[in-house]
Amino acid sequence: MKKTLKELFKADNIVAILYKIDPTLRESKFGYAWKRFYEKNIAPSIKEIEEKAEDARIDNALEDPKTKELLKDGNGYKYSKDGMKNLTEKIRALNTTYNEKEIEIESFISSYVPEMTEEQKEVLTGLVI
């Protein structure tokens, strides 16, 4: 089964809401299944996005003309106006690309299914229920 990262983020938001309603759910069989699902299917894409975003930050950062050292301040790298615009463009494009990227997912089935709405069940079906 394939899902877009955007669909997986929607499912993760639903699970976060369920955890907020019932904090003990995180320690249940459902919580264990979701944790495994997240680590296998969502976390690798997030790591990829973060790595590519960091590369874009480095590529657009100001550097000392003599030493070629990247310039930093207390908030991270320093950027020129054009560098910041370019970085923002690249990160937006990266987010758009990854939100629509289809991922072959591996389902994790839980023997315990918490109380949820039909819409929530529909989103989580095939993922952890």
MARPA-407099 format. One record per residue (C-alpha): x, y, z. Coordinates in nm, 4 decimals, padded with zeros to 6 digits, m for minus. Layout:
x:X | y:Y | z:Z
...
END
This chain:
x:00.0000 | y:00.0000 | z:00.0000
x:00.1229 | y:00.3488 | z:m00.0794
x:00.0392 | y:00.6699 | z:00.1051
x:00.1633 | y:01.0234 | z:00.0618
x:00.3592 | y:01.1801 | z:00.3430
x:00.0763 | y:01.4329 | z:00.3772
x:m00.1664 | y:01.1456 | z:00.4449
x:00.0745 | y:00.9967 | z:00.6985
x:00.1039 | y:01.3326 | z:00.8771
x:m00.2771 | y:01.3465 | z:00.8951
x:m00.2772 | y:01.0007 | z:01.0549
x:m00.0070 | y:01.1102 | z:01.3001
x:m00.2196 | y:01.4114 | z:01.3988
x:m00.5150 | y:01.1811 | z:01.4640
x:m00.3010 | y:00.9605 | z:01.6864
x:m00.1754 | y:01.2693 | z:01.8735
x:m00.5379 | y:01.3683 | z:01.9397
x:m00.6167 | y:01.0164 | z:02.0615
x:m00.3141 | y:01.0297 | z:02.2952
x:m00.4312 | y:01.3649 | z:02.4310
x:m00.7771 | y:01.2223 | z:02.5022
x:m00.6343 | y:00.9077 | z:02.6625
x:m00.2672 | y:00.9395 | z:02.7690
x:m00.2566 | y:00.5688 | z:02.8646
x:m00.3150 | y:00.4798 | z:02.4978
x:00.0531 | y:00.5438 | z:02.4272
x:00.1418 | y:00.2439 | z:02.6488
x:m00.1226 | y:00.0146 | z:02.4962
x:m00.0842 | y:m00.2350 | z:02.2122
x:m00.2183 | y:00.0368 | z:01.9830
x:00.0502 | y:00.2791 | z:02.1034
x:00.3212 | y:00.0187 | z:02.0500
x:00.1933 | y:m00.0531 | z:01.6964
x:00.1796 | y:00.3193 | z:01.6118
x:00.5316 | y:00.3763 | z:01.7441
x:00.6665 | y:00.0935 | z:01.5256
x:00.4653 | y:00.2185 | z:01.2269
x:00.5964 | y:00.5745 | z:01.2750
x:00.9598 | y:00.4632 | z:01.3079
x:00.9385 | y:00.2431 | z:00.9986
x:00.7276 | y:00.4576 | z:00.7678
x:00.7361 | y:00.8262 | z:00.8677
x:01.0640 | y:00.8902 | z:01.0527
x:01.2932 | y:00.8036 | z:00.7562
x:01.1226 | y:01.0636 | z:00.5342
x:01.1414 | y:01.3267 | z:00.8075
x:01.5116 | y:01.2546 | z:00.8482
x:01.5607 | y:01.2875 | z:00.4712
x:01.3778 | y:01.6230 | z:00.4669
x:01.5822 | y:01.7534 | z:00.7600
x:01.9095 | y:01.6498 | z:00.5935
x:01.8168 | y:01.8160 | z:00.2633
x:01.6997 | y:02.1295 | z:00.4456
x:02.0307 | y:02.1465 | z:00.6340
x:02.2184 | y:02.1107 | z:00.3029
x:02.0130 | y:02.4027 | z:00.1654
x:02.0926 | y:02.6103 | z:00.4755
x:02.4642 | y:02.5456 | z:00.4316
x:02.4530 | y:02.6122 | z:00.0555
x:02.2888 | y:02.9526 | z:00.1106
x:02.4721 | y:03.0675 | z:00.4234
x:02.7125 | y:03.3589 | z:00.4164
x:03.0787 | y:03.2752 | z:00.4414
x:03.3856 | y:03.4669 | z:00.5402
x:03.5546 | y:03.5724 | z:00.2130
x:03.9029 | y:03.4992 | z:00.3464
x:03.8603 | y:03.1771 | z:00.5439
x:03.5485 | y:03.0431 | z:00.3683
x:03.4099 | y:02.9700 | z:00.7161
x:03.0299 | y:02.9795 | z:00.7407
x:02.9087 | y:03.2786 | z:00.9374
x:02.6834 | y:03.2113 | z:01.2342
x:02.5067 | y:03.4074 | z:01.5003
x:02.3089 | y:03.2956 | z:01.8047
x:02.0217 | y:03.1744 | z:01.5826
x:02.2247 | y:02.9697 | z:01.3366
x:02.3718 | y:03.0591 | z:01.0006
x:02.3698 | y:03.4136 | z:00.8658
x:02.2143 | y:03.4847 | z:00.5267
x:02.2044 | y:03.7632 | z:00.2746
x:01.8614 | y:03.8754 | z:00.1577
x:01.8995 | y:03.6740 | z:m00.1661
x:02.0368 | y:03.3755 | z:00.0238
x:01.7375 | y:03.3783 | z:00.2580
x:01.4939 | y:03.4047 | z:m00.0348
x:01.6650 | y:03.1146 | z:m00.2109
x:01.6676 | y:02.9060 | z:00.1068
x:01.2987 | y:02.9742 | z:00.1686
x:01.2177 | y:02.8731 | z:m00.1902
x:01.4155 | y:02.5508 | z:m00.1605
x:01.2541 | y:02.4537 | z:00.1701
x:00.9046 | y:02.5258 | z:00.0330
x:00.9798 | y:02.3123 | z:m00.2730
x:01.1199 | y:02.0379 | z:m00.0522
x:00.8057 | y:02.0372 | z:00.1647
x:00.5775 | y:02.0324 | z:m00.1395
x:00.7724 | y:01.7488 | z:m00.2987
x:00.7747 | y:01.5386 | z:00.0158
x:00.4099 | y:01.6036 | z:00.1037
x:00.3108 | y:01.4538 | z:m00.2312
x:00.5765 | y:01.1795 | z:m00.2303
x:00.4197 | y:00.8346 | z:m00.2205
x:00.5731 | y:00.5974 | z:00.0283
x:00.5347 | y:00.2215 | z:00.0248
x:00.4210 | y:00.1581 | z:00.3793
x:00.4457 | y:m00.1417 | z:00.6042
x:00.1345 | y:m00.1862 | z:00.8171
x:00.1454 | y:m00.2681 | z:01.1858
x:m00.1718 | y:m00.4210 | z:01.3204
x:m00.2867 | y:m00.3682 | z:01.6764
x:m00.5123 | y:m00.6182 | z:01.8528
x:m00.6493 | y:m00.3243 | z:02.0522
x:m00.8372 | y:m00.0480 | z:01.8730
x:m00.9299 | y:00.2565 | z:02.0820
x:m01.2600 | y:00.4350 | z:02.0561
x:m01.2535 | y:00.6739 | z:01.7615
x:m01.4733 | y:00.8357 | z:01.5008
x:m01.5464 | y:00.6735 | z:01.1661
x:m01.3279 | y:00.9339 | z:00.9926
x:m01.0364 | y:00.8549 | z:01.2252
x:m01.0837 | y:00.4811 | z:01.1651
x:m01.0895 | y:00.5381 | z:00.7908
x:m00.7581 | y:00.7279 | z:00.8017
x:m00.5862 | y:00.4693 | z:01.0241
x:m00.7195 | y:00.1603 | z:00.8442
x:m00.4352 | y:m00.0201 | z:00.6755
x:m00.1794 | y:00.1638 | z:00.8857
x:m00.2303 | y:00.0310 | z:01.2397
x:m00.5889 | y:m00.1022 | z:01.2348
END
